[in-house]
Amino acid sequence: MRNSKNHDIINKPSHYNQGSIEPIDFIKSQNMSYIEGNIIKYTTRYKFKNGIEDLKKAKWYLEKLIEEHENRLRPSIYY
């Protein structure tokens, strides 16, 4: 599928092709989790796609990641 500027909006959307590496390639190379990958995805595209909305999504995922790690560090009440 291509838009009027002749970009492939399915395989090479312009908001993911602003640098030398696509976010998905970086995420995969770092073996990131779904949550970590979404943080990267939304922070790298916010200037080119949804602005503040994408930053808020990245913040939501970051808060989930922090919560996940805090829960792992919390001592168990069951020994």
LUMSE-351432 format. One record per atom (N, C-alpha, C): residue number from 1; atom name; y, x, z. Coordinates in Angstrom, 2 decimals, always signed. Layout:
N
<rec pos="NUM" site="CA" v="Y" u="X" w="Z"/>
...
//
This chain:
79
<rec pos="1" site="N" v="-1.17" u="+0.85" w="+0.00"/>
<rec pos="1" site="CA" v="+0.00" u="+0.00" w="+0.00"/>
<rec pos="1" site="C" v="+1.24" u="+0.90" w="+0.00"/>
<rec pos="2" site="N" v="+2.18" u="+0.60" w="-0.85"/>
<rec pos="2" site="CA" v="+3.40" u="+1.41" w="-0.95"/>
<rec pos="2" site="C" v="+4.62" u="+0.50" w="-0.80"/>
<rec pos="3" site="N" v="+5.67" u="+1.05" w="-0.18"/>
<rec pos="3" site="CA" v="+6.90" u="+0.27" w="-0.07"/>
<rec pos="3" site="C" v="+7.81" u="+0.61" w="-1.24"/>
<rec pos="4" site="N" v="+9.02" u="+0.09" w="-1.23"/>
<rec pos="4" site="CA" v="+9.92" u="+0.25" w="-2.36"/>
<rec pos="4" site="C" v="+10.35" u="+1.69" w="-2.59"/>
<rec pos="5" site="N" v="+10.24" u="+2.56" w="-1.60"/>
<rec pos="5" site="CA" v="+10.62" u="+3.97" w="-1.77"/>
<rec pos="5" site="C" v="+9.43" u="+4.81" w="-2.22"/>
<rec pos="6" site="N" v="+8.32" u="+4.15" w="-2.61"/>
<rec pos="6" site="CA" v="+7.13" u="+4.80" w="-3.10"/>
<rec pos="6" site="C" v="+6.43" u="+5.63" w="-2.03"/>
<rec pos="7" site="N" v="+6.52" u="+5.21" w="-0.77"/>
<rec pos="7" site="CA" v="+5.80" u="+5.85" w="+0.31"/>
<rec pos="7" site="C" v="+4.49" u="+5.10" w="+0.56"/>
<rec pos="8" site="N" v="+3.47" u="+5.84" w="+0.90"/>
<rec pos="8" site="CA" v="+2.20" u="+5.24" w="+1.27"/>
<rec pos="8" site="C" v="+2.30" u="+4.83" w="+2.73"/>
<rec pos="9" site="N" v="+2.59" u="+3.55" w="+2.99"/>
<rec pos="9" site="CA" v="+2.86" u="+3.09" w="+4.36"/>
<rec pos="9" site="C" v="+1.60" u="+2.94" w="+5.20"/>
<rec pos="10" site="N" v="+0.43" u="+3.05" w="+4.59"/>
<rec pos="10" site="CA" v="-0.83" u="+2.98" w="+5.33"/>
<rec pos="10" site="C" v="-1.29" u="+4.39" w="+5.72"/>
<rec pos="11" site="N" v="-1.40" u="+5.28" w="+4.76"/>
<rec pos="11" site="CA" v="-1.96" u="+6.61" w="+5.01"/>
<rec pos="11" site="C" v="-0.93" u="+7.67" w="+5.37"/>
<rec pos="12" site="N" v="+0.29" u="+7.51" w="+4.96"/>
<rec pos="12" site="CA" v="+1.34" u="+8.50" w="+5.21"/>
<rec pos="12" site="C" v="+2.68" u="+7.81" w="+5.50"/>
<rec pos="13" site="N" v="+2.74" u="+7.03" w="+6.60"/>
<rec pos="13" site="CA" v="+4.01" u="+6.35" w="+6.89"/>
<rec pos="13" site="C" v="+5.12" u="+7.37" w="+7.17"/>
<rec pos="14" site="N" v="+6.30" u="+7.12" w="+6.66"/>
<rec pos="14" site="CA" v="+7.39" u="+8.09" w="+6.75"/>
<rec pos="14" site="C" v="+7.78" u="+8.42" w="+8.19"/>
<rec pos="15" site="N" v="+7.61" u="+7.46" w="+9.12"/>
<rec pos="15" site="CA" v="+8.00" u="+7.74" w="+10.50"/>
<rec pos="15" site="C" v="+7.04" u="+8.70" w="+11.19"/>
<rec pos="16" site="N" v="+5.92" u="+9.05" w="+10.58"/>
<rec pos="16" site="CA" v="+5.00" u="+10.05" w="+11.13"/>
<rec pos="16" site="C" v="+5.02" u="+11.34" w="+10.33"/>
<rec pos="17" site="N" v="+5.84" u="+11.44" w="+9.33"/>
<rec pos="17" site="CA" v="+5.87" u="+12.62" w="+8.47"/>
<rec pos="17" site="C" v="+7.22" u="+13.32" w="+8.51"/>
<rec pos="18" site="N" v="+7.78" u="+13.45" w="+9.67"/>
<rec pos="18" site="CA" v="+9.09" u="+14.09" w="+9.80"/>
<rec pos="18" site="C" v="+9.00" u="+15.58" w="+10.11"/>
<rec pos="19" site="N" v="+7.87" u="+16.03" w="+10.60"/>
<rec pos="19" site="CA" v="+7.70" u="+17.44" w="+10.95"/>
<rec pos="19" site="C" v="+6.63" u="+18.08" w="+10.10"/>
<rec pos="20" site="N" v="+6.16" u="+19.24" w="+10.56"/>
<rec pos="20" site="CA" v="+5.16" u="+19.97" w="+9.79"/>
<rec pos="20" site="C" v="+3.74" u="+19.52" w="+10.11"/>
<rec pos="21" site="N" v="+3.55" u="+18.73" w="+11.18"/>
<rec pos="21" site="CA" v="+2.23" u="+18.22" w="+11.53"/>
<rec pos="21" site="C" v="+2.36" u="+16.75" w="+11.91"/>
<rec pos="22" site="N" v="+1.41" u="+15.95" w="+11.47"/>
<rec pos="22" site="CA" v="+1.42" u="+14.55" w="+11.85"/>
<rec pos="22" site="C" v="+0.94" u="+14.41" w="+13.29"/>
<rec pos="23" site="N" v="+1.50" u="+13.46" w="+14.02"/>
<rec pos="23" site="CA" v="+1.08" u="+13.26" w="+15.41"/>
<rec pos="23" site="C" v="-0.42" u="+13.11" w="+15.58"/>
<rec pos="24" site="N" v="-1.09" u="+12.39" w="+14.68"/>
<rec pos="24" site="CA" v="-2.54" u="+12.19" w="+14.81"/>
<rec pos="24" site="C" v="-3.29" u="+13.51" w="+14.75"/>
<rec pos="25" site="N" v="-2.82" u="+14.43" w="+13.91"/>
<rec pos="25" site="CA" v="-3.48" u="+15.73" w="+13.80"/>
<rec pos="25" site="C" v="-3.30" u="+16.54" w="+15.08"/>
<rec pos="26" site="N" v="-2.11" u="+16.48" w="+15.66"/>
<rec pos="26" site="CA" v="-1.86" u="+17.17" w="+16.93"/>
<rec pos="26" site="C" v="-2.71" u="+16.55" w="+18.04"/>
<rec pos="27" site="N" v="-2.72" u="+15.23" w="+18.13"/>
<rec pos="27" site="CA" v="-3.48" u="+14.52" w="+19.16"/>
<rec pos="27" site="C" v="-4.96" u="+14.89" w="+19.08"/>
<rec pos="28" site="N" v="-5.52" u="+14.88" w="+17.88"/>
<rec pos="28" site="CA" v="-6.93" u="+15.22" w="+17.71"/>
<rec pos="28" site="C" v="-7.19" u="+16.68" w="+18.04"/>
<rec pos="29" site="N" v="-6.29" u="+17.58" w="+17.65"/>
<rec pos="29" site="CA" v="-6.50" u="+19.01" w="+17.90"/>
<rec pos="29" site="C" v="-6.48" u="+19.33" w="+19.39"/>
<rec pos="30" site="N" v="-5.83" u="+18.49" w="+20.18"/>
<rec pos="30" site="CA" v="-5.73" u="+18.70" w="+21.62"/>
<rec pos="30" site="C" v="-6.74" u="+17.87" w="+22.41"/>
<rec pos="31" site="N" v="-7.60" u="+17.16" w="+21.70"/>
<rec pos="31" site="CA" v="-8.61" u="+16.30" w="+22.34"/>
<rec pos="31" site="C" v="-7.99" u="+15.37" w="+23.38"/>
<rec pos="32" site="N" v="-6.91" u="+14.74" w="+23.00"/>
<rec pos="32" site="CA" v="-6.18" u="+13.87" w="+23.92"/>
<rec pos="32" site="C" v="-6.87" u="+12.51" w="+24.05"/>
<rec pos="33" site="N" v="-6.66" u="+11.91" w="+25.21"/>
<rec pos="33" site="CA" v="-7.17" u="+10.56" w="+25.45"/>
<rec pos="33" site="C" v="-6.30" u="+9.55" w="+24.71"/>
<rec pos="34" site="N" v="-6.76" u="+8.31" w="+24.71"/>
<rec pos="34" site="CA" v="-6.00" u="+7.22" w="+24.10"/>
<rec pos="34" site="C" v="-4.60" u="+7.12" w="+24.71"/>
<rec pos="35" site="N" v="-4.53" u="+7.18" w="+26.02"/>
<rec pos="35" site="CA" v="-3.24" u="+7.06" w="+26.71"/>
<rec pos="35" site="C" v="-2.33" u="+8.23" w="+26.35"/>
<rec pos="36" site="N" v="-2.86" u="+9.46" w="+26.41"/>
<rec pos="36" site="CA" v="-2.06" u="+10.63" w="+26.06"/>
<rec pos="36" site="C" v="-1.59" u="+10.57" w="+24.61"/>
<rec pos="37" site="N" v="-2.48" u="+10.15" w="+23.73"/>
<rec pos="37" site="CA" v="-2.13" u="+10.05" w="+22.32"/>
<rec pos="37" site="C" v="-1.01" u="+9.07" w="+22.06"/>
<rec pos="38" site="N" v="-1.03" u="+7.95" w="+22.77"/>
<rec pos="38" site="CA" v="+0.04" u="+6.97" w="+22.59"/>
<rec pos="38" site="C" v="+1.37" u="+7.49" w="+23.10"/>
<rec pos="39" site="N" v="+1.37" u="+8.28" w="+24.14"/>
<rec pos="39" site="CA" v="+2.62" u="+8.89" w="+24.62"/>
<rec pos="39" site="C" v="+3.20" u="+9.76" w="+23.51"/>
<rec pos="40" site="N" v="+2.37" u="+10.58" w="+22.90"/>
<rec pos="40" site="CA" v="+2.81" u="+11.44" w="+21.79"/>
<rec pos="40" site="C" v="+3.28" u="+10.59" w="+20.61"/>
<rec pos="41" site="N" v="+2.48" u="+9.61" w="+20.24"/>
<rec pos="41" site="CA" v="+2.80" u="+8.76" w="+19.09"/>
<rec pos="41" site="C" v="+4.18" u="+8.11" w="+19.23"/>
<rec pos="42" site="N" v="+4.40" u="+7.47" w="+20.37"/>
<rec pos="42" site="CA" v="+5.66" u="+6.73" w="+20.52"/>
<rec pos="42" site="C" v="+6.86" u="+7.65" w="+20.69"/>
<rec pos="43" site="N" v="+6.69" u="+8.81" w="+21.33"/>
<rec pos="43" site="CA" v="+7.85" u="+9.69" w="+21.48"/>
<rec pos="43" site="C" v="+8.20" u="+10.41" w="+20.19"/>
<rec pos="44" site="N" v="+7.22" u="+10.62" w="+19.31"/>
<rec pos="44" site="CA" v="+7.54" u="+11.30" w="+18.06"/>
<rec pos="44" site="C" v="+8.10" u="+10.37" w="+16.99"/>
<rec pos="45" site="N" v="+7.88" u="+9.08" w="+17.11"/>
<rec pos="45" site="CA" v="+8.36" u="+8.19" w="+16.05"/>
<rec pos="45" site="C" v="+9.59" u="+7.38" w="+16.42"/>
<rec pos="46" site="N" v="+10.03" u="+7.41" w="+17.68"/>
<rec pos="46" site="CA" v="+11.09" u="+6.50" w="+18.11"/>
<rec pos="46" site="C" v="+12.38" u="+6.61" w="+17.30"/>
<rec pos="47" site="N" v="+12.73" u="+7.81" w="+16.86"/>
<rec pos="47" site="CA" v="+13.97" u="+7.99" w="+16.09"/>
<rec pos="47" site="C" v="+13.89" u="+7.38" w="+14.69"/>
<rec pos="48" site="N" v="+12.68" u="+7.22" w="+14.19"/>
<rec pos="48" site="CA" v="+12.48" u="+6.80" w="+12.81"/>
<rec pos="48" site="C" v="+11.91" u="+5.40" w="+12.66"/>
<rec pos="49" site="N" v="+11.52" u="+4.77" w="+13.80"/>
<rec pos="49" site="CA" v="+10.91" u="+3.45" w="+13.67"/>
<rec pos="49" site="C" v="+11.56" u="+2.43" w="+14.59"/>
<rec pos="50" site="N" v="+11.19" u="+2.40" w="+15.86"/>
<rec pos="50" site="CA" v="+11.61" u="+1.30" w="+16.73"/>
<rec pos="50" site="C" v="+12.56" u="+1.69" w="+17.86"/>
<rec pos="51" site="N" v="+13.11" u="+2.87" w="+17.85"/>
<rec pos="51" site="CA" v="+14.12" u="+3.27" w="+18.82"/>
<rec pos="51" site="C" v="+13.67" u="+3.12" w="+20.27"/>
<rec pos="52" site="N" v="+14.53" u="+2.49" w="+21.06"/>
<rec pos="52" site="CA" v="+14.31" u="+2.31" w="+22.49"/>
<rec pos="52" site="C" v="+12.98" u="+1.61" w="+22.77"/>
<rec pos="53" site="N" v="+12.59" u="+0.68" w="+21.93"/>
<rec pos="53" site="CA" v="+11.31" u="-0.02" w="+22.14"/>
<rec pos="53" site="C" v="+10.15" u="+0.97" w="+22.19"/>
<rec pos="54" site="N" v="+10.14" u="+1.95" w="+21.29"/>
<rec pos="54" site="CA" v="+9.07" u="+2.96" w="+21.31"/>
<rec pos="54" site="C" v="+9.16" u="+3.84" w="+22.54"/>
<rec pos="55" site="N" v="+10.37" u="+4.17" w="+22.99"/>
<rec pos="55" site="CA" v="+10.50" u="+4.96" w="+24.22"/>
<rec pos="55" site="C" v="+9.98" u="+4.19" w="+25.43"/>
<rec pos="56" site="N" v="+10.23" u="+2.89" w="+25.45"/>
<rec pos="56" site="CA" v="+9.71" u="+2.07" w="+26.55"/>
<rec pos="56" site="C" v="+8.19" u="+2.00" w="+26.52"/>
<rec pos="57" site="N" v="+7.63" u="+1.96" w="+25.32"/>
<rec pos="57" site="CA" v="+6.17" u="+1.96" w="+25.20"/>
<rec pos="57" site="C" v="+5.61" u="+3.30" w="+25.70"/>
<rec pos="58" site="N" v="+6.25" u="+4.39" w="+25.31"/>
<rec pos="58" site="CA" v="+5.82" u="+5.71" w="+25.78"/>
<rec pos="58" site="C" v="+5.91" u="+5.80" w="+27.29"/>
<rec pos="59" site="N" v="+6.96" u="+5.26" w="+27.86"/>
<rec pos="59" site="CA" v="+7.12" u="+5.24" w="+29.32"/>
<rec pos="59" site="C" v="+6.01" u="+4.43" w="+29.98"/>
<rec pos="60" site="N" v="+5.65" u="+3.30" w="+29.40"/>
<rec pos="60" site="CA" v="+4.58" u="+2.46" w="+29.94"/>
<rec pos="60" site="C" v="+3.27" u="+3.24" w="+29.99"/>
<rec pos="61" site="N" v="+2.95" u="+3.93" w="+28.88"/>
<rec pos="61" site="CA" v="+1.72" u="+4.72" w="+28.84"/>
<rec pos="61" site="C" v="+1.80" u="+5.91" w="+29.80"/>
<rec pos="62" site="N" v="+2.95" u="+6.54" w="+29.92"/>
<rec pos="62" site="CA" v="+3.11" u="+7.65" w="+30.86"/>
<rec pos="62" site="C" v="+2.90" u="+7.18" w="+32.29"/>
<rec pos="63" site="N" v="+3.44" u="+6.03" w="+32.63"/>
<rec pos="63" site="CA" v="+3.23" u="+5.48" w="+33.97"/>
<rec pos="63" site="C" v="+1.75" u="+5.19" w="+34.22"/>
<rec pos="64" site="N" v="+1.04" u="+4.71" w="+33.21"/>
<rec pos="64" site="CA" v="-0.41" u="+4.48" w="+33.35"/>
<rec pos="64" site="C" v="-1.15" u="+5.80" w="+33.57"/>
<rec pos="65" site="N" v="-0.76" u="+6.84" w="+32.84"/>
<rec pos="65" site="CA" v="-1.40" u="+8.15" w="+32.98"/>
<rec pos="65" site="C" v="-1.15" u="+8.72" w="+34.38"/>
<rec pos="66" site="N" v="+0.07" u="+8.59" w="+34.87"/>
<rec pos="66" site="CA" v="+0.39" u="+9.06" w="+36.22"/>
<rec pos="66" site="C" v="-0.44" u="+8.30" w="+37.24"/>
<rec pos="67" site="N" v="-0.48" u="+6.99" w="+37.09"/>
<rec pos="67" site="CA" v="-1.26" u="+6.15" w="+38.01"/>
<rec pos="67" site="C" v="-2.74" u="+6.55" w="+38.00"/>
<rec pos="68" site="N" v="-3.26" u="+6.80" w="+36.81"/>
<rec pos="68" site="CA" v="-4.66" u="+7.21" w="+36.68"/>
<rec pos="68" site="C" v="-4.93" u="+8.51" w="+37.44"/>
<rec pos="69" site="N" v="-4.03" u="+9.47" w="+37.32"/>
<rec pos="69" site="CA" v="-4.21" u="+10.76" w="+37.99"/>
<rec pos="69" site="C" v="-3.95" u="+10.65" w="+39.49"/>
<rec pos="70" site="N" v="-3.02" u="+9.85" w="+39.89"/>
<rec pos="70" site="CA" v="-2.79" u="+9.65" w="+41.32"/>
<rec pos="70" site="C" v="-4.01" u="+9.02" w="+41.98"/>
<rec pos="71" site="N" v="-4.64" u="+8.08" w="+41.30"/>
<rec pos="71" site="CA" v="-5.83" u="+7.43" w="+41.84"/>
<rec pos="71" site="C" v="-7.00" u="+8.42" w="+41.97"/>
<rec pos="72" site="N" v="-7.08" u="+9.38" w="+41.08"/>
<rec pos="72" site="CA" v="-8.13" u="+10.40" w="+41.16"/>
<rec pos="72" site="C" v="-7.91" u="+11.34" w="+42.35"/>
<rec pos="73" site="N" v="-6.65" u="+11.57" w="+42.68"/>
<rec pos="73" site="CA" v="-6.31" u="+12.50" w="+43.75"/>
<rec pos="73" site="C" v="-6.35" u="+11.86" w="+45.13"/>
<rec pos="74" site="N" v="-6.30" u="+10.54" w="+45.16"/>
<rec pos="74" site="CA" v="-6.30" u="+9.82" w="+46.42"/>
<rec pos="74" site="C" v="-7.66" u="+9.96" w="+47.10"/>
<rec pos="75" site="N" v="-7.65" u="+10.39" w="+48.35"/>
<rec pos="75" site="CA" v="-8.95" u="+10.53" w="+49.04"/>
<rec pos="75" site="C" v="-9.66" u="+9.18" w="+49.19"/>
<rec pos="76" site="N" v="-10.93" u="+9.22" w="+49.04"/>
<rec pos="76" site="CA" v="-11.72" u="+8.01" w="+49.18"/>
<rec pos="76" site="C" v="-11.88" u="+7.66" w="+50.65"/>
<rec pos="77" site="N" v="-11.85" u="+6.37" w="+50.96"/>
<rec pos="77" site="CA" v="-12.06" u="+5.95" w="+52.33"/>
<rec pos="77" site="C" v="-13.56" u="+5.87" w="+52.63"/>
<rec pos="78" site="N" v="-14.36" u="+6.00" w="+51.56"/>
<rec pos="78" site="CA" v="-15.81" u="+5.95" w="+51.72"/>
<rec pos="78" site="C" v="-16.36" u="+7.36" w="+51.57"/>
<rec pos="79" site="N" v="-17.05" u="+7.82" w="+52.55"/>
<rec pos="79" site="CA" v="-17.62" u="+9.19" w="+52.50"/>
<rec pos="79" site="C" v="-19.09" u="+9.16" w="+52.28"/>
//
